[in-house]
Amino acid sequence: MVLAIALPPPLKALSLSTAVATCTALTVLFFGSFYLLPKNDPSRTTPPSRNDPAVVRARFISVGLSCVLSLGGVAFLLHGGDSTKSFWPYVGINGTTALSSITLGLVLTATLFAGPLYVAHLEGELPFQGNASQLRLEAGDILSWRNYVVGPISEEVVFRGCMVPLFLASGVTPTQCIFILPLFFGIAHAHHGYELYHRLRTTLVPARALTHVLLAFAFQFSYTSLFGWFATFLLLRTGNIMAPIVAHVFCNRMGVPDLPGAAAAGFPGRKKAIFAAYIAGMLGFSFLMFPATDPTLFGGAASLYRSV
């Protein structure tokens, strides 16, 4: 079995240990920088809320610096100062295929979310639906900027744009990248558990708080890993970081699909239609997944294959 990809082949080869160590370092740098920032109140015994506007603004700076340092480190390892070739296509930054990649990422993700989109339509809460004043209010909300702009861009640049070429350079196949690399992304979200534990331990006994944290982490790890498979696939097949970024924004906006909740959401006469929309979305996504991401549509060479 082979998988065609649109990312250009690496300029330099790396050992697998170097790739793993570098990806681990990038993960620690990205999320570890959140906690290097000073607390607003030194007398606090718990971490400040991640939704505190001051914390969010500080983290904008930290993730921005993390992205710059991560891209610089990957350029040093893979590009090696070769002035004859641009570094940017190797991390999926390619202006010539940006529009087509954005369109694909949006259409493919919306197809997968056909069920939740139908339920949102019934509830009158489609993504970005609302009057002008509501949209302006949301556009000025710092949490919206975190969830739909800064978060998706920074995470995709580091966890897909930087890590995928490192693993390809170490001889890891594209299919292996799809299933292995998202583990970094999933495990990295354990830091949310640290914050959740400190919030819960004020109202629950430590053992119960820890149980809640472990269950929440298991769920989040599963969901982020599944999304990571899809995002990595999009980057490999389109060769453009914009496809996974758009998919990330869309998923953040829609949230985790909830079929049982949707079926019991007060639309008794629409249960069959809701189930049909969910099934149609999954079938449509499965049908479109490979033909719609053919690398030849995004400037990739048809002969660029790697064994799985």
Secondary structure, DSSP 8 states (H G I E B T S, - for coil): -EEE--S---SS---HHHHHHHHHHHHHHHHHGGGSS--S-TT-SS---TT-HHHHHHHHHHHHHHHHHHHHHHIIIIITT-TTS-SGGGGT--GGGHHHHHHHHHHHHHHHTHHHHHHHHHHT--TT-S-HHHHHHHHT-HHHHIIIIIHHHHHHIIIIIIHHHHHHHTT--HHHHHHHTHHHHHHHTHHHHHHHHHHHTTTS-HHHHHHHHHHHHHHHHHHHHHHHHHHHHHHHHH--THHHHHHHHHHHHH-S--HHHHHTSS-GGGHHHHHHHHHHHHHHHHHHTTGGG-GGGGT--TT-EEE-
